[in-house]
Amino acid sequence: MIKEFKEFIAQGNLMDIAVGFVMGAAFTAVVTAFTENIFTPLIAMIIPGIDDLSGLWTFGENGSVGAFLGSAINFVLVAFVVFLMVKGYNRMRRSADEAPEDPAEPSEEVVLLTEIRDSLRNR
């Protein structure tokens, strides 16, 4: 059982998932910093009196519509960048798949039909 577990851990797919997860977490931190430090101040410039989204439309001690909006903006930005990355990856993969292949030898039927066509043409 331990041997099977070691093989499972050593599989490339599991390592790829782990790397993707760590990179996704780091990327989310970057997008959150972008939203809080660049996007939110731009909103504050457009709508005077709003310095932070979390202070926008508060209710109670912990409720804030602005905090939800900030999280929603983070999500949309992360989803958009992931969409662009997947689209670029698919385009790159598609162009690699469309590499010209060596033409295959024609089948016997094609050779025979070509000979018949040429002989009819020469009549």
Distance bins in CASP14 RR format, pairs under 12 A and 6 or more apart:
PFRMAT RR
TARGET T0000
AUTHOR 0000-0000-0000
RMODE 2
METHOD distances of the structure
MODEL  1
1 7 0 0 0 0 0 1 0 0 0 0 0
1 8 0 0 0 0 0 1 0 0 0 0 0
2 8 0 0 0 0 0 1 0 0 0 0 0
2 9 0 0 0 0 0 1 0 0 0 0 0
3 9 0 0 0 0 0 1 0 0 0 0 0
3 10 0 0 0 0 0 1 0 0 0 0 0
4 10 0 0 0 0 0 1 0 0 0 0 0
4 11 0 0 0 0 0 1 0 0 0 0 0
5 11 0 0 0 0 0 1 0 0 0 0 0
5 14 0 0 0 0 0 1 0 0 0 0 0
6 14 0 0 0 0 0 1 0 0 0 0 0
7 14 0 0 0 0 0 1 0 0 0 0 0
8 14 1 0 0 1 0 0 0 0 0 0 0
8 15 0 0 0 0 0 1 0 0 0 0 0
9 15 0 0 0 0 1 0 0 0 0 0 0
9 17 0 0 0 0 0 1 0 0 0 0 0
9 18 0 0 0 0 1 0 0 0 0 0 0
10 18 0 0 0 0 0 1 0 0 0 0 0
11 17 0 0 0 0 1 0 0 0 0 0 0
11 18 0 0 0 0 0 1 0 0 0 0 0
12 18 0 0 0 0 1 0 0 0 0 0 0
12 19 0 0 0 0 1 0 0 0 0 0 0
13 19 0 0 0 0 0 1 0 0 0 0 0
13 20 0 0 0 0 0 1 0 0 0 0 0
14 20 0 0 0 0 0 1 0 0 0 0 0
14 21 0 0 0 0 0 1 0 0 0 0 0
15 21 0 0 0 0 0 1 0 0 0 0 0
15 22 0 0 0 0 0 1 0 0 0 0 0
16 22 0 0 0 0 0 1 0 0 0 0 0
16 23 0 0 0 0 0 1 0 0 0 0 0
17 23 0 0 0 0 0 1 0 0 0 0 0
17 24 0 0 0 0 0 1 0 0 0 0 0
18 24 0 0 0 0 0 1 0 0 0 0 0
18 25 0 0 0 0 0 1 0 0 0 0 0
19 25 0 0 0 0 0 1 0 0 0 0 0
19 26 0 0 0 0 0 1 0 0 0 0 0
20 26 0 0 0 0 1 0 0 0 0 0 0
20 27 0 0 0 0 1 0 0 0 0 0 0
20 28 0 0 0 0 0 1 0 0 0 0 0
20 82 0 0 0 0 0 1 0 0 0 0 0
20 85 0 0 0 0 0 1 0 0 0 0 0
21 27 0 0 0 0 0 1 0 0 0 0 0
21 28 0 0 0 0 0 1 0 0 0 0 0
22 28 0 0 0 0 0 1 0 0 0 0 0
22 29 0 0 0 0 0 1 0 0 0 0 0
23 29 0 0 0 0 0 1 0 0 0 0 0
23 30 0 0 0 0 0 1 0 0 0 0 0
23 78 0 0 0 0 0 1 0 0 0 0 0
23 81 0 0 0 0 0 1 0 0 0 0 0
23 82 0 0 0 0 0 1 0 0 0 0 0
23 85 0 0 0 0 0 1 0 0 0 0 0
24 30 0 0 0 0 1 0 0 0 0 0 0
24 31 0 0 0 0 1 0 0 0 0 0 0
24 32 0 0 0 0 0 1 0 0 0 0 0
24 78 0 0 0 0 1 0 0 0 0 0 0
24 79 0 0 0 0 0 1 0 0 0 0 0
24 81 0 0 0 0 0 1 0 0 0 0 0
24 82 0 0 0 0 1 0 0 0 0 0 0
24 85 0 0 0 0 0 1 0 0 0 0 0
25 31 0 0 0 0 0 1 0 0 0 0 0
25 32 0 0 0 0 0 1 0 0 0 0 0
25 78 0 0 0 0 0 1 0 0 0 0 0
26 32 0 0 0 0 0 1 0 0 0 0 0
26 33 0 0 0 0 0 1 0 0 0 0 0
26 78 0 0 0 0 0 1 0 0 0 0 0
27 33 0 0 0 0 0 1 0 0 0 0 0
27 34 0 0 0 0 0 1 0 0 0 0 0
27 74 0 0 0 0 0 1 0 0 0 0 0
27 77 0 0 0 0 0 1 0 0 0 0 0
27 78 1 0 0 1 0 0 0 0 0 0 0
27 79 0 0 0 0 0 1 0 0 0 0 0
27 80 0 0 0 0 0 1 0 0 0 0 0
27 81 1 0 0 1 0 0 0 0 0 0 0
27 82 0 0 0 0 1 0 0 0 0 0 0
27 85 0 0 0 0 1 0 0 0 0 0 0
28 34 0 0 0 0 0 1 0 0 0 0 0
28 35 0 0 0 0 0 1 0 0 0 0 0
28 71 0 0 0 0 0 1 0 0 0 0 0
28 74 1 0 0 1 0 0 0 0 0 0 0
28 75 0 0 0 0 1 0 0 0 0 0 0
28 77 0 0 0 0 1 0 0 0 0 0 0
28 78 1 0 1 0 0 0 0 0 0 0 0
28 79 0 0 0 0 0 1 0 0 0 0 0
28 81 0 0 0 0 0 1 0 0 0 0 0
28 82 0 0 0 0 0 1 0 0 0 0 0
29 35 0 0 0 0 0 1 0 0 0 0 0
29 36 0 0 0 0 0 1 0 0 0 0 0
29 37 0 0 0 0 0 1 0 0 0 0 0
29 74 0 0 0 0 0 1 0 0 0 0 0
29 78 0 0 0 0 0 1 0 0 0 0 0
30 36 0 0 0 0 0 1 0 0 0 0 0
30 37 0 0 0 0 0 1 0 0 0 0 0
30 38 0 0 0 0 0 1 0 0 0 0 0
30 74 0 0 0 0 0 1 0 0 0 0 0
30 77 0 0 0 0 1 0 0 0 0 0 0
30 78 0 0 0 0 1 0 0 0 0 0 0
30 81 0 0 0 0 1 0 0 0 0 0 0
31 37 0 0 0 0 0 1 0 0 0 0 0
31 38 0 0 0 0 0 1 0 0 0 0 0
31 39 0 0 0 0 1 0 0 0 0 0 0
31 70 0 0 0 0 0 1 0 0 0 0 0
31 71 0 0 0 0 0 1 0 0 0 0 0
31 73 0 0 0 0 1 0 0 0 0 0 0
31 74 1 0 1 0 0 0 0 0 0 0 0
31 75 0 0 0 0 1 0 0 0 0 0 0
31 76 0 0 0 0 1 0 0 0 0 0 0
31 77 1 0 1 0 0 0 0 0 0 0 0
31 78 1 0 1 0 0 0 0 0 0 0 0
31 79 0 0 0 0 1 0 0 0 0 0 0
31 80 0 0 0 0 1 0 0 0 0 0 0
31 81 1 0 0 1 0 0 0 0 0 0 0
31 82 0 0 0 0 0 1 0 0 0 0 0
32 38 0 0 0 0 0 1 0 0 0 0 0
32 39 0 0 0 0 0 1 0 0 0 0 0
32 40 0 0 0 0 0 1 0 0 0 0 0
32 53 0 0 0 0 0 1 0 0 0 0 0
32 70 0 0 0 0 1 0 0 0 0 0 0
32 71 0 0 0 0 1 0 0 0 0 0 0
32 73 0 0 0 0 1 0 0 0 0 0 0
32 74 1 0 1 0 0 0 0 0 0 0 0
32 75 0 0 0 0 0 1 0 0 0 0 0
32 77 0 0 0 0 1 0 0 0 0 0 0
32 78 0 0 0 0 1 0 0 0 0 0 0
33 39 0 0 0 0 0 1 0 0 0 0 0
33 40 0 0 0 0 0 1 0 0 0 0 0
33 74 0 0 0 0 1 0 0 0 0 0 0
33 77 0 0 0 0 0 1 0 0 0 0 0
34 40 0 0 0 0 1 0 0 0 0 0 0
34 41 0 0 0 0 0 1 0 0 0 0 0
34 42 0 0 0 0 0 1 0 0 0 0 0
34 70 0 0 0 0 0 1 0 0 0 0 0
34 73 0 0 0 0 1 0 0 0 0 0 0
34 74 0 0 0 0 1 0 0 0 0 0 0
34 77 1 0 0 1 0 0 0 0 0 0 0
34 78 0 0 0 0 0 1 0 0 0 0 0
34 81 0 0 0 0 0 1 0 0 0 0 0
35 41 0 0 0 0 0 1 0 0 0 0 0
35 42 0 0 0 0 0 1 0 0 0 0 0
35 43 0 0 0 0 1 0 0 0 0 0 0
35 52 0 0 0 0 0 1 0 0 0 0 0
35 53 0 0 0 0 1 0 0 0 0 0 0
35 54 0 0 0 0 0 1 0 0 0 0 0
35 66 0 0 0 0 0 1 0 0 0 0 0
35 67 0 0 0 0 0 1 0 0 0 0 0
35 69 0 0 0 0 0 1 0 0 0 0 0
35 70 1 0 0 1 0 0 0 0 0 0 0
35 71 0 0 0 0 1 0 0 0 0 0 0
35 72 0 0 0 0 1 0 0 0 0 0 0
35 73 1 0 1 0 0 0 0 0 0 0 0
35 74 1 0 1 0 0 0 0 0 0 0 0
35 75 0 0 0 0 1 0 0 0 0 0 0
35 76 0 0 0 0 1 0 0 0 0 0 0
35 77 1 0 0 1 0 0 0 0 0 0 0
35 78 0 0 0 0 1 0 0 0 0 0 0
36 42 0 0 0 0 0 1 0 0 0 0 0
36 43 0 0 0 0 0 1 0 0 0 0 0
36 44 0 0 0 0 0 1 0 0 0 0 0
36 51 0 0 0 0 0 1 0 0 0 0 0
36 52 0 0 0 0 1 0 0 0 0 0 0
36 53 0 0 0 0 1 0 0 0 0 0 0
36 54 0 0 0 0 1 0 0 0 0 0 0
36 67 0 0 0 0 0 1 0 0 0 0 0
36 70 0 0 0 0 1 0 0 0 0 0 0
36 71 0 0 0 0 0 1 0 0 0 0 0
36 73 0 0 0 0 1 0 0 0 0 0 0
36 74 0 0 0 0 1 0 0 0 0 0 0
36 77 0 0 0 0 0 1 0 0 0 0 0
37 44 0 0 0 0 0 1 0 0 0 0 0
37 52 0 0 0 0 0 1 0 0 0 0 0
38 44 0 0 0 0 0 1 0 0 0 0 0
38 45 0 0 0 0 0 1 0 0 0 0 0
38 73 0 0 0 0 0 1 0 0 0 0 0
38 77 0 0 0 0 0 1 0 0 0 0 0
39 45 0 0 0 0 0 1 0 0 0 0 0
39 46 0 0 0 0 0 1 0 0 0 0 0
39 52 0 0 0 0 0 1 0 0 0 0 0
39 53 0 0 0 0 1 0 0 0 0 0 0
39 69 0 0 0 0 0 1 0 0 0 0 0
39 70 0 0 0 0 1 0 0 0 0 0 0
39 72 0 0 0 0 0 1 0 0 0 0 0
39 73 1 0 0 1 0 0 0 0 0 0 0
39 74 0 0 0 0 1 0 0 0 0 0 0
39 76 0 0 0 0 0 1 0 0 0 0 0
39 77 0 0 0 0 1 0 0 0 0 0 0
40 46 0 0 0 0 0 1 0 0 0 0 0
40 47 0 0 0 0 0 1 0 0 0 0 0
40 50 0 0 0 0 1 0 0 0 0 0 0
40 51 0 0 0 0 1 0 0 0 0 0 0
40 52 1 0 0 1 0 0 0 0 0 0 0
40 53 1 0 1 0 0 0 0 0 0 0 0
40 54 0 0 0 0 1 0 0 0 0 0 0
40 55 0 0 0 0 0 1 0 0 0 0 0
40 56 0 0 0 0 1 0 0 0 0 0 0
40 66 0 0 0 0 1 0 0 0 0 0 0
40 67 0 0 0 0 0 1 0 0 0 0 0
40 69 0 0 0 0 1 0 0 0 0 0 0
40 70 1 0 0 1 0 0 0 0 0 0 0
40 73 0 0 0 0 1 0 0 0 0 0 0
40 74 0 0 0 0 0 1 0 0 0 0 0
41 47 0 0 0 0 0 1 0 0 0 0 0
41 49 0 0 0 0 0 1 0 0 0 0 0
41 50 0 0 0 0 1 0 0 0 0 0 0
41 51 0 0 0 0 1 0 0 0 0 0 0
41 52 0 0 0 0 1 0 0 0 0 0 0
41 53 0 0 0 0 0 1 0 0 0 0 0
42 50 0 0 0 0 0 1 0 0 0 0 0
42 53 0 0 0 0 0 1 0 0 0 0 0
42 73 0 0 0 0 0 1 0 0 0 0 0
43 49 0 0 0 0 0 1 0 0 0 0 0
43 50 1 0 0 1 0 0 0 0 0 0 0
43 51 0 0 0 0 1 0 0 0 0 0 0
43 52 0 0 0 0 1 0 0 0 0 0 0
43 53 1 0 0 1 0 0 0 0 0 0 0
43 55 0 0 0 0 0 1 0 0 0 0 0
43 56 0 0 0 0 1 0 0 0 0 0 0
43 66 0 0 0 0 0 1 0 0 0 0 0
43 69 0 0 0 0 1 0 0 0 0 0 0
43 70 0 0 0 0 1 0 0 0 0 0 0
43 73 0 0 0 0 1 0 0 0 0 0 0
44 50 1 0 1 0 0 0 0 0 0 0 0
44 51 1 0 1 0 0 0 0 0 0 0 0
44 52 1 0 0 1 0 0 0 0 0 0 0
44 53 0 0 0 0 1 0 0 0 0 0 0
44 55 0 0 0 0 0 1 0 0 0 0 0
44 56 0 0 0 0 1 0 0 0 0 0 0
45 51 0 0 0 0 0 1 0 0 0 0 0
47 53 0 0 0 0 0 1 0 0 0 0 0
47 55 0 0 0 0 0 1 0 0 0 0 0
47 56 0 0 0 0 1 0 0 0 0 0 0
47 57 0 0 0 0 0 1 0 0 0 0 0
47 66 0 0 0 0 0 1 0 0 0 0 0
47 69 0 0 0 0 0 1 0 0 0 0 0
49 55 0 0 0 0 0 1 0 0 0 0 0
49 56 0 0 0 0 1 0 0 0 0 0 0
50 56 1 0 1 0 0 0 0 0 0 0 0
50 57 0 0 0 0 1 0 0 0 0 0 0
50 58 0 0 0 0 0 1 0 0 0 0 0
50 65 0 0 0 0 0 1 0 0 0 0 0
50 66 0 0 0 0 1 0 0 0 0 0 0
50 69 0 0 0 0 0 1 0 0 0 0 0
50 70 0 0 0 0 0 1 0 0 0 0 0
51 66 0 0 0 0 0 1 0 0 0 0 0
52 58 0 0 0 0 0 1 0 0 0 0 0
52 64 0 0 0 0 1 0 0 0 0 0 0
52 66 0 0 0 0 1 0 0 0 0 0 0
52 67 0 0 0 0 1 0 0 0 0 0 0
52 69 0 0 0 0 0 1 0 0 0 0 0
52 70 0 0 0 0 1 0 0 0 0 0 0
53 64 0 0 0 0 1 0 0 0 0 0 0
53 65 0 0 0 0 1 0 0 0 0 0 0
53 66 1 0 1 0 0 0 0 0 0 0 0
53 67 1 0 0 1 0 0 0 0 0 0 0
53 68 0 0 0 0 1 0 0 0 0 0 0
53 69 1 0 1 0 0 0 0 0 0 0 0
53 70 1 0 1 0 0 0 0 0 0 0 0
53 71 0 0 0 0 1 0 0 0 0 0 0
53 72 0 0 0 0 1 0 0 0 0 0 0
53 73 1 0 0 1 0 0 0 0 0 0 0
53 74 0 0 0 0 0 1 0 0 0 0 0
54 62 0 0 0 0 0 1 0 0 0 0 0
54 63 0 0 0 0 1 0 0 0 0 0 0
54 64 1 0 1 0 0 0 0 0 0 0 0
54 65 0 0 0 0 1 0 0 0 0 0 0
54 66 1 0 1 0 0 0 0 0 0 0 0
54 67 1 0 1 0 0 0 0 0 0 0 0
54 68 0 0 0 0 1 0 0 0 0 0 0
54 69 0 0 0 0 1 0 0 0 0 0 0
54 70 1 0 0 1 0 0 0 0 0 0 0
54 71 0 0 0 0 1 0 0 0 0 0 0
55 62 0 0 0 0 0 1 0 0 0 0 0
55 63 0 0 0 0 1 0 0 0 0 0 0
55 64 1 0 1 0 0 0 0 0 0 0 0
55 65 0 0 0 0 1 0 0 0 0 0 0
55 66 1 0 0 1 0 0 0 0 0 0 0
55 67 1 0 0 1 0 0 0 0 0 0 0
55 68 0 0 0 0 0 1 0 0 0 0 0
55 69 0 0 0 0 0 1 0 0 0 0 0
55 70 0 0 0 0 0 1 0 0 0 0 0
56 63 0 0 0 0 0 1 0 0 0 0 0
56 64 1 0 0 1 0 0 0 0 0 0 0
56 65 1 0 0 1 0 0 0 0 0 0 0
56 66 1 1 0 0 0 0 0 0 0 0 0
56 67 0 0 0 0 1 0 0 0 0 0 0
56 68 0 0 0 0 1 0 0 0 0 0 0
56 69 1 0 0 1 0 0 0 0 0 0 0
56 70 0 0 0 0 1 0 0 0 0 0 0
57 63 0 0 0 0 1 0 0 0 0 0 0
57 64 1 0 0 1 0 0 0 0 0 0 0
57 65 1 1 0 0 0 0 0 0 0 0 0
57 66 1 0 1 0 0 0 0 0 0 0 0
57 67 0 0 0 0 1 0 0 0 0 0 0
57 68 0 0 0 0 1 0 0 0 0 0 0
57 69 0 0 0 0 1 0 0 0 0 0 0
57 70 0 0 0 0 0 1 0 0 0 0 0
58 64 1 0 1 0 0 0 0 0 0 0 0
58 65 1 0 0 1 0 0 0 0 0 0 0
58 66 1 0 0 1 0 0 0 0 0 0 0
58 67 0 0 0 0 1 0 0 0 0 0 0
58 68 0 0 0 0 0 1 0 0 0 0 0
59 65 1 0 0 1 0 0 0 0 0 0 0
59 66 0 0 0 0 0 1 0 0 0 0 0
59 67 0 0 0 0 0 1 0 0 0 0 0
59 68 0 0 0 0 0 1 0 0 0 0 0
62 68 0 0 0 0 0 1 0 0 0 0 0
64 70 0 0 0 0 1 0 0 0 0 0 0
64 71 0 0 0 0 0 1 0 0 0 0 0
65 71 0 0 0 0 0 1 0 0 0 0 0
65 72 0 0 0 0 0 1 0 0 0 0 0
66 72 0 0 0 0 1 0 0 0 0 0 0
66 73 0 0 0 0 1 0 0 0 0 0 0
67 73 0 0 0 0 0 1 0 0 0 0 0
67 74 0 0 0 0 0 1 0 0 0 0 0
68 74 0 0 0 0 0 1 0 0 0 0 0
68 75 0 0 0 0 0 1 0 0 0 0 0
69 75 0 0 0 0 0 1 0 0 0 0 0
69 76 0 0 0 0 0 1 0 0 0 0 0
70 76 0 0 0 0 1 0 0 0 0 0 0
70 77 0 0 0 0 1 0 0 0 0 0 0
70 78 0 0 0 0 0 1 0 0 0 0 0
71 77 0 0 0 0 0 1 0 0 0 0 0
71 78 0 0 0 0 0 1 0 0 0 0 0
72 78 0 0 0 0 0 1 0 0 0 0 0
72 79 0 0 0 0 0 1 0 0 0 0 0
73 79 0 0 0 0 0 1 0 0 0 0 0
73 80 0 0 0 0 0 1 0 0 0 0 0
74 80 0 0 0 0 0 1 0 0 0 0 0
74 81 0 0 0 0 0 1 0 0 0 0 0
75 81 0 0 0 0 0 1 0 0 0 0 0
75 82 0 0 0 0 0 1 0 0 0 0 0
76 82 0 0 0 0 0 1 0 0 0 0 0
76 83 0 0 0 0 0 1 0 0 0 0 0
77 83 0 0 0 0 0 1 0 0 0 0 0
77 84 0 0 0 0 0 1 0 0 0 0 0
78 84 0 0 0 0 0 1 0 0 0 0 0
78 85 0 0 0 0 0 1 0 0 0 0 0
79 85 0 0 0 0 0 1 0 0 0 0 0
79 86 0 0 0 0 0 1 0 0 0 0 0
80 86 0 0 0 0 0 1 0 0 0 0 0
80 87 0 0 0 0 0 1 0 0 0 0 0
81 87 0 0 0 0 0 1 0 0 0 0 0
81 88 0 0 0 0 0 1 0 0 0 0 0
82 88 0 0 0 0 0 1 0 0 0 0 0
82 89 0 0 0 0 0 1 0 0 0 0 0
83 89 0 0 0 0 0 1 0 0 0 0 0
83 90 0 0 0 0 0 1 0 0 0 0 0
84 90 0 0 0 0 0 1 0 0 0 0 0
84 91 0 0 0 0 0 1 0 0 0 0 0
85 91 0 0 0 0 0 1 0 0 0 0 0
85 92 0 0 0 0 0 1 0 0 0 0 0
86 92 0 0 0 0 0 1 0 0 0 0 0
86 93 0 0 0 0 0 1 0 0 0 0 0
87 93 0 0 0 0 0 1 0 0 0 0 0
87 94 0 0 0 0 0 1 0 0 0 0 0
88 94 0 0 0 0 1 0 0 0 0 0 0
88 95 0 0 0 0 1 0 0 0 0 0 0
88 96 0 0 0 0 0 1 0 0 0 0 0
89 95 0 0 0 0 0 1 0 0 0 0 0
89 96 0 0 0 0 0 1 0 0 0 0 0
90 96 0 0 0 0 0 1 0 0 0 0 0
90 97 0 0 0 0 0 1 0 0 0 0 0
91 97 0 0 0 0 0 1 0 0 0 0 0
91 98 0 0 0 0 0 1 0 0 0 0 0
92 98 0 0 0 0 0 1 0 0 0 0 0
93 99 0 0 0 0 0 1 0 0 0 0 0
103 110 0 0 0 0 0 1 0 0 0 0 0
104 110 0 0 0 0 0 1 0 0 0 0 0
105 111 0 0 0 0 1 0 0 0 0 0 0
106 112 0 0 0 0 1 0 0 0 0 0 0
106 113 0 0 0 0 1 0 0 0 0 0 0
106 114 1 0 0 1 0 0 0 0 0 0 0
106 115 0 0 0 0 0 1 0 0 0 0 0
107 113 0 0 0 0 1 0 0 0 0 0 0
107 114 0 0 0 0 0 1 0 0 0 0 0
108 114 0 0 0 0 0 1 0 0 0 0 0
108 115 0 0 0 0 0 1 0 0 0 0 0
109 115 0 0 0 0 0 1 0 0 0 0 0
109 116 0 0 0 0 0 1 0 0 0 0 0
110 116 0 0 0 0 0 1 0 0 0 0 0
110 117 0 0 0 0 0 1 0 0 0 0 0
111 117 0 0 0 0 0 1 0 0 0 0 0
111 118 0 0 0 0 0 1 0 0 0 0 0
112 118 0 0 0 0 0 1 0 0 0 0 0
112 119 0 0 0 0 0 1 0 0 0 0 0
113 119 0 0 0 0 0 1 0 0 0 0 0
113 120 0 0 0 0 0 1 0 0 0 0 0
114 120 0 0 0 0 0 1 0 0 0 0 0
114 121 0 0 0 0 0 1 0 0 0 0 0
115 121 0 0 0 0 0 1 0 0 0 0 0
115 122 0 0 0 0 0 1 0 0 0 0 0
116 122 0 0 0 0 0 1 0 0 0 0 0
116 123 0 0 0 0 0 1 0 0 0 0 0
117 123 0 0 0 0 0 1 0 0 0 0 0
END
